[in-house]
């Protein structure tokens, strides 16, 4: 969660068109993970019936990243990350339909607590300066992310998390290949620090570790536990981007932490 929490600050820090940022992120992270899997001798073989779900998850991951980074560009780290973190609520409602699990009322209560936390955590829910559009992009990104996670939950016991992430990165790279001919690549050399951080820390390490947690928890549990990410992201944004949180941010973060602690105790038991 700490590694994934860097996505917001990196996304805000990198000053490139969103499709170009995501295209470069996917392509270079793919190379890193491909080399790692080959070094570890991990097989890339897929069963035929798993090909389409993995292709679909890669497409959803691409839309999720594009929408999320657009939300970050239109607002700030707090609003971008917080609008994305409506996805635990979406997941709680979708999981029984996707995975045939029993709906648990406690997850709904925790999701409501998270929503209240998100409401207070945002430094300013002003709809000026593109914030309304940013929140819309963030919530749409959350829906794509929730569906993608539910699809992968059914596959993670059969395949290594690095393999699943590698396939998704290939799909994103192919989908966004045309962007290299649409934008000026000269600016990329001035943004290399942020891109390296986003590719290595957030993508290659963070997302691979995140997928591997699906083996041990329900998707709803993972979603609620991951609500610590905006707290990390806002702290990092305050330290490195001078986006100082208000007292309402502290209050919202506390509410989210409470929900994370409750779900952690329940998962442990």
Secondary structure, DSSP 8 states (H G I E B T S, - for coil): -TTTTHHHHHHHH--S-HHHHHHHHHHHHHHHHHHHHHHHT------HHHHHHHHHHHHHHHHHHHHHHHHHHHS-HHHHHHHHTTHHHHHHHHHHHHH-----HHHHHHHHHHHHHHHHHSS----TTTHHHHHHHHHHHHHHHHHHHHHHHTTTTTS-HHHHHHHHHHHHHHHTGGGGGTS-GGGGGGSHHHHHHIIIIIIIIIIHHHHHGGGTS-HHHHHHHGGGHHHHHHHHHHHHS-----HHHHHHHHHHHHHHHHHHHHHH-
